[in-house]
Amino acid sequence: METAGGELTHFDRRGKARMVDVSAKDVTLREAVARAEVIMKPETLELVKTGGAAKGDVLGVARVAGIMAAKETGRLIPMAHPINLTAVNVDFRLHSPDKVLIEARVRTTGKTGVEMEALTAAGVAALTIYDMCKAVDRGMVINNVRLVEKTGGKSGTYRRKGEEPWGE
């Protein structure tokens, strides 16, 4: 099984799992943007918009959860490096009638990228929205968790075709 770069990096020559050795890599500015979406009933989205959910400010709590999750990625994903993050932003766009879009932007100056941190932030923000709203809508769907862009490092820039980051 190969990747766009040629081979899977989290396995040694014998196929055993390993954490990639990044000690020889250069320290560079690295940034990643990831997105997710939560589809819900229109009346649930209205509760999110107006702050009427029983548990309070859904998006505020989801923002904090996403930030915290990015910081814990190295503890959650077995081969992810613990990274000293320099910035994490989680933003939302509400799309009527039934969707919350989530964008997480993560930045560091280091020897390895922050794609996993951005993906984790977006995913946990989505899960938090579900948790905050499940009392009124257990049928919500979390969709389309994906990397939108990454910059920095030896592999350079990646941007998902047809998507632009929202900006800061």
N, C-alpha and C positions, 0 to 999 in steps of 0.2 A: 504494500500500500504506500503510495507516494503523496506528497503535498506539492503545492505550486513551486516550492523551493527545492524539491527533489527527494527528500526523505523525512521520515518522522524523527524528530529530535529528542523525544523523551524515552527512547529505547536505545540500549547499547547494542553492540554487534551481535550479541547472543539473544536479543529480543527481551532483555530484562528492563523493567522500568527504571528510569533514572531522572534526577534533576539535572538539567543542562548546566554545565560549568560556564559561567559568564565572566570569570576572572580576567580573561584576556581581552574582553570587549572594551570599547571606548565608552567613556561617560558622555552622553549626549542628552539634549532635551528630547523627551519622548512624550507623545500625547496620543490619546485614543478617544474616540467618540463612539458610543454604542446607543442603540435604541431598543425599545420594547413598546408594546401597546396592550391596553386592557380594553376589551369590548364588554359592554354592560348594557342593561336596560336603559332607555332614555331617562326614565324617572330616577335611576341611580346616578346617572351623570348630572342630573339637575341637583341632587343632594350634594354631590361633590362640588359643583359650581357655587352653590349658595352656602356651603358650610353647614348644611342641615343634617349631616350624618351623626348618628348617636355617639360615635366615638370622637367627634370633633373635627379638626382641620385635617382632612384626609391627605391632601397634597403636602402640607407642612410636615406631617409625620413621615410620609413616604420619602420626602426629600432627605430628611435626617437619616432614615433607615438606609437609603441608597449610599449616602456618604459613609456611614458606619460600615456598610458591607464592603465598599471598595477598600477600606483600611484593613479589613480582616481577610481579604482574598487569599493571602498566603497561608492562612490557617484552614481555609475551606477547600481549596483546590489542591490536591496532593502534590503536584509537581510545580506549582506556582511559587516563585520566589517571594519572600517577604520584601516589600518595597517601601522605601520612605517616600510617600507621596507628597508633592508640593501643592497640589490643588485638586479638588473634586467639586464639580458642579452638577446638580441634577435639576433639570427643568421639565416643564409639562406644557402640553398644548391640548386643549379640550376641543374635540371635533364633534359637533352635533351630527347626528342625534345620540351617538352611543359609544364614543371612543375617547380614551385618554392616551395620548402619545407621550412617551418618556424619552428624554435624551440625557445621557450621562457623559460628561467630559472629564477625563482624568489626565493629570500631568505629573511628570517627575523629571529630575535630572539624574540619570543613572545608567546602568549597564544592561538593562533589560526593559522591554516594553511594558505598557500598562493596558493592553487589550483585555486581559482577563479581569482586571479591576473595573474597567468601564462596563464590560458585560455583566459582571456581578452586581454593580451598582444599579444598572437598568433593570435587571431581573428581580432584585430584592425590592426595589421601589415598586415594581408591578405586583409582587407578592404582597407587599404591605397594603397597597390599594385594595387588593382582594380581601385581605384580613379585615381592613377597616369597614368594608362594605358588605361583607358576606351575610350579615344579618338580614339584609333586604334583597340580596341578589346572589344566590349561590351558583347561578348559571354563568357568571362572568368567565371570560376566556382570556388567558394571557397568550399573546401571539408575537411572532416575528422578532424575537430577541436576536439582534445582529450587530456586527461591527460595521460602522459606517465609514470610519476613517482612522488611520493610524499614521503617525509621522515620527521620524527619528530612527536612529539605529542603522545598522548595516543594510537592512533590506529596504530602507527608504520609506517612501510614501505609498499607502494603499488608500484608495477611495472606492467605495461601492458605487457601481455604475447607476446613474439615475438619482442619487441622493446627495444632498449637500448638508453639512452640519448647519445647525441653526445659528451658530455664532454665540458669543458670550454675552 
